[in-house]
Amino acid sequence: MTLAETLLHLCKTTLGALRRELTTQPSKARMTFGTEAMLSVALAVALAHALHLSDTWWAAISGFAVMQTSFSGSVQRATHRMIGTLIGAALGTLIGPWIGDRPWLFVPTLGATGGVAIYYANGSRAGYAWVLGGVTALMVTYEAHALMSFRATAVFAALRVAEVAVGTLACLLVASAFHFAPMGYRKILPTSGSATSAAAAASSASLPSPSSQTLRPIRRLLGLQGALAIVVLAALTYILHLPGFAQAMVTAIAVLILPPGLAADRTHQPIMEKMVQRFAGCLLAGAIGVALLPLMQGQAILCTLALCLGVWVGCHVQTGREGAGYVGRQFTIAFIMVFVQDHRWSADPQPALLRLSGILTGIVVLAVAMFATSRLHAPHTTNEANR
């Protein structure tokens, strides 16, 4: 099957899975998880507004991303997110101002940072901390390129840590309320360890986990592909001065994180599937969100209701069994990015469109990087897997 045929097949499969998921009656557990995520995002936005944080949307995303279907899973994810964010912010603050005006250092440093984060995220039990560390380091270093000041960069990094902390706190407060309630649903209903598809969780649990040694060749390749994509994006930042490239760099990392329990010779298809589903989720959220924004007219109540509805629907798809879970997750993140803009409610779609364009650009550049390095995939992985 050619690359074009594979992509077409994945698009058809994704659309079919999404259609089936949207017509599926949600279970009580899925409805409760959606309600938790919805309340977590709403609380994160309220706290961020009360504290006058600059990028409220990042606090809202943290409130969603940390939430898991088990309380212990949420606590673990919160710990990893905070550790990764703190380390990444410190790293970006230290190196960003020194290399921001030196493209011959700035570009390869960003690529190396992303490549290392991807390599270790795919082989560590604290993979989420590596992802957040890499993402935060990239974003802070990227901002240092524009700020050109250690003090301004440190302030930006501190705000990013504060926004993540606010969203994480909101998630833990909501998760604790549901978990410790006398009739908490986790005490009477089965749970899964993550907020992904229940079917995917069951499938990965039944597969033997490949050793870090077995996955080392594919980890190296994914790190190389991510680094190459980030180098291209960083170079474009210098040449064209286009906005939204911070989200593009984040995309180059997020898409290359492998699902748990994946065999060493079955990594290419899941990565392509994540790219297609991320593209579909973001495009769908962007289209719906931008169409709704003028109707909301920047009214806090209307925007909050629309945001909560979007989060709940995204969580419904994310926790389904039809294979569209990653579409739901990316739809939710993109929908948050559309409705939660900076430090206030607004009907202006331009900031959201810039962020979404960055995500889509990141997918395209990463696809080109993967295609350029595709011949490196089979020999190394196969030889290592057969040893």
N, C-alpha and C positions, 0 to 999 in steps of 0.2 A: 504494500500500500504506500503510495507516494505521500509526501508531506501535505500537499493540498487535500488529498483524499482523507488523510487522517484528521486534519483540521475540520473539514466539512462533516465528517462522521461525529467528531466531538461536539460540534455546534448543534447538530441534530439531536444527539443524545442529551445534551444539556438542556435544550429547549423542551424536549419531551419530558425529562425528569422534573423540570420546573413547572410545567403545566400540570403534571400529575400531583405534584406536591401542593400546589395552590388549591387544588380541589379535594385534598385529603382532610378528613375530619381530625382536628388536633386532639391528642390525648390530654388527660388532666396534667400529667407531668410536663408535657411540652407547653401547655398553656401557662403553667406556673413558672416555668423557666423564662418564658417570654415576658411575663409580668415582672419578674425579678429584674431582668435586663432593662426593661422599660423604666422601672422605678429608679434603678441605679443611674441610668443616663440622665433622667430628669433631675435627680438629686445632685448629680455632678454639675449640671448646668446651673442650678440654683446656687450652689456653693461657690462656683467660679464667678458668677455674677456678683454675689455678695462680697467676694474678696477682690473684685475688680481685676481679675486676671486677664491678660491680653489675648490669649488664644484659648477661648472657652471650648472650642471644638475639640482640642486635644484632650482636655479633661473629660469631655463626654465620651470620646473614643476609649479612653482608659477605663471609664466606668463600664463600658460594654465589653471590652476585650478581656478584662480580668474575670468577669463572671463565668462560672462553670456550673455544670449540673450537680456537682457535689460540693459541699462546704469546704472540705479539705482541699479539693482541687482549686477552689477560688483562693484559699489562703496561700497555697503553694505558688499559684500564678501571680498573686499580688507580691509575694516576696521576690520572685524572680524579676518581675517588672521593675520594682523599686531598685533592686541591686544593679540590674543592667542599666537603668536610667542614670543612676548616680555615677557609676563608673564611666559610662559613655559621655556624660556631661563634663566630668572632670577631664577626661582625655581630650575632648573637643576644645575645652577652654584653654588647655595647656598648649596644644599644638596649632590650633586654628589661627590665632593672631600672628604666629611666626611664619606661616606658609601661605596666608591668604593672598598676599600680593606677589607670590612666586609661583606662577602656573606650572613650572617644571617640577615643583615639589607638591603643590596643591593637588594636581590631577592624579599623579600616581599614588599619593598618600591616601586619598579617598578610595581609590580602587583597591589598594592593599587592605585598608580597614574593612571594607565590605567583604572582600574575599576571605579574610581570616574569620570574620564573624560567621559567614556561611559554612565554612569548613568545620568549625567547632560546634556550631548549632546543630549540625547534622550528625554529630557523634557524641554529644554530651547529654547527660540527664538534666542538666540545667540549660538546655537548648534555648528556651524562651529568654533567659537572661542574656545569652550571647546575642540573640536577635535584637533585643532592646538596647543592649550596649552598643552594637554596631549601628543601629538606626539612629540612636541619640548622638553618638560621636559624629556620624555623617552630617546630621542636621545642624549641630552646633558648629562644626568646622565649616560647613557651607555658609552659615550666617556670618562667621568671622570674616569670610571673603568679602562680604558687603560692609560689615561694621568697621573693620580695620582698627579695632581697639580692644585691648585686653579687658578693660572695665566693661565696655558694652557687651562683649562676648560673654563675660561672666554673668552679667545681669540676665542676658537671654537664656543662658544655661540654667540659672537659678529659677527663672520663671517656668522653664520646661519641666524641671523637677517638681516645682510646686503644682503645676497643672496635672502631672501624672499622679502625684500624691493625693490631690483632691479627688480625682476620678477613682483611684484605688480605694480611698477611704469610703467614698460613697458606695462602691460595690460591696465592701466588707460589711458596712452597716446594714445594707439591704439583705445580703446573704445571711448575716447573723440573725436578723429579725425572723427570717423564714425558717432558718435551721433550728433555732431555739424556741420557736413558738410551740405551745403544747400540742397542737395538731399539725406540726410541720410536715410537709408532704414528703420530705426525705425519710421520715420515720415509717411511712406506710407504703411508699412506692419505691420500686427499684430505681437505681440511678446509674449513670455512667460517669466516667472519670473526666470527661471533657464535654465541651459544648458543640461538638461536631455531630455528624449523623450517627444515630444509634446503630444503624447497620454497619457503618464503617468501623465503629468502635468494637462491635462484636467480631467483625472480620479480622481486624488487626490483633485482637486478643488471641485469636486461634492460630495466628501465624508465629512460627519461631522467630525471635528477634535475631537478625543477622549481627555478627560480631562487628566491632568497630574496625577490626583488621580487614574483614571482607568488604566493608563499605568504603575503605580508604580511597581506592581509585576514583569512585564516583563522587566522593566528597571533594577530592582534589579538583575534579572536572567542574563540579558545580561552583566551587570557589573561584576557579579560573573564569568561568562564564559570567558570574556575578561581578567579578573585578573588572572584566573587559567591558561589560555594559556600563558600570559606574564610571570608568575612565572616559568612555564616549560621552556620557551625560555631563560629567564635570568639564570636559573640553568644550562642549556646546555652551555650557554656562559662561565660560570665559569669552567665547567667540561671538555668540548671539545675544547674550544677556537675557535669556528667556526666563520668565517666572514659572513657578510650579515644579521646578526640577528637584526640589527636596522630596516631594512625593514620588517622583520618578525613581530616585535612588532607593527609597524605601521599598518600592515595588520590586526592584531588582533583587532585593534580599528576600522579601516575603515569599515570592513565588518559588524560590529555589530551596525552601525548607521541605524536606521529605516527610511524608506521613510515617507514623511509627509502624514497625513490623514489616517494612517493605523489603522484599528480596533484592539482592544486589543487581540482578539482571532485569529488574522490572521498574526502573526509575524514570525512563524517558516518557512513557505514557502519562503517569501521574503529574509530572511537571507540566506537560502540554495541557493536560486537563485543567490544572490550576490556572494556567494562563487564560484559557478560554473562559473559565468560570469567573475569574476575576474581572476580565474584560466585560462579560455579560452583566455581572452584578453592578459594576460601576456605571456602565452605560444606561442600564435600566433605572438605577437610582438617580442618575443625572437628569435623564429625560423627565421622570415623574417629578423630581424635586424642583427643577427649574420651571416646570409648568405650574406647580402649586405656589411657588414663592410670591408671584404677583397677587394671587388671591388672598394670601395671608396678610399682606400689607404691613408687615413688620409688627403685627399685634402679638404680644407675648403669649396670650392664652391660645390663640389659633395656631401659632408656630409650635407651641409645646404639644398641643393635641396632635398635630400632624407628625411631629417628631416621634411621639410615643407610638402612634399607629404604625409608622414606618419601621421602628425598632421591633415592635411585636411581630409584624409580618415577616421581617427578615429572620427573626429567631425561629419562627414557625418553619420556614424553609430550611434553616440551618440544622435543626434537630430532626429532620425528617429521614425517611428510609429510602427515598427514591433516587439518591445520588446527586442531588443538587445542593448539598450542604454548604459548599464553598461559595456558591452563588449567593445564598442567603447571608453568609457572613460578610462578603464584600458589598452586597447591597446595603446592609445595615451600616457599615463603616462609611460608605459613600453618601448615604442618606443623611447621616450625622454631619458630614462635612458640608452638605448643601444647606441644612437648616441652622446649624450652629456656627455662626460666623463671628470670629474674633471675640469682642467683649460685649456685643449687644445683638439684639434681634434686628434683622434687616431683610428687606425684600429684594435687595440687589443681588443678582445671580453671578456677577462677575468674579468675586473671590472663590466661590464654589467651582465655577467653570475652570478657573486657573488651576485649582487643585486637581480636579478630575482630568484635565488635559495632561497634567504631569503624570498621573497614574497611567493613562493610556499611552503616553509617550514612552514611559518606562517599559511597558509590555512590548511595544514595538522594537525598541532598542535591544531588549533582552532576547527577543525572538531572533533578531539578526545575529547577536552574539552566539546564541546556541546553534544556529545554522552554520556559522563560520567555524565552530569547533566540533561539529557533529561527528566528524571522522575520528575524533579522539575517543569517542564513547565506547564503541564495541570492543576493540582489542583489549584495552586495559581492564575493563570490567569483566569480560569473559575469562581472560587468563586468570585473574585473581579469584573469580568465583569457582573456577575448576580446580584450584589447588587443593 
